Amino acid sequence: MPRSFFTGFFEVLRFLDYKAVKLTMLISLITIIVGDVIYRRT
């Protein structure tokens, strides 16, 4: 594979990593809320 592909790939990874932090926090928050609702229903 060409070097330019790897550099572009790492740029995308760095960009995704920045967004993934917020996304992970959001997903974990939703998971806690949903899990709490399911836990209370059972």
N, C-alpha and C positions, 0 to 999 in steps of 0.2 A: 504494500500500500504506500502511496506517496506521503512525503513528510507533511505537505500542506494539509492533508486530511487529518493527520494527528494533531497538528496545531489548532486547526478549526475545531476538532473534537474536544480538545482540552478547554478551548474558549467557551464552548457550549456547556461543558461540564462545570466550569467555574460559574457561569451565568446561572445554570440550573441549581448549583449548590447554594447560591444566594437566595434563590426563590424557594428551594426545597426546605430551607430552615423555617420559613414562614408557613409553607405548606404542611410540613411535618407537625408544627405546633397546632395548626388548624385541625389536621386530621386526628391528632391525639386528643384534642379538646372535644371534637365530635364523638370520638370513640368512647370517651369517658361519659359524656352525656347520654349517648345511646345505651351504653352498658348499664348505666344507672337506671334508666327507664325500664330496660329488660329485667334487671335485677329486682326492681320493685314490683313488676307485674307477676313474677313467678312466686 
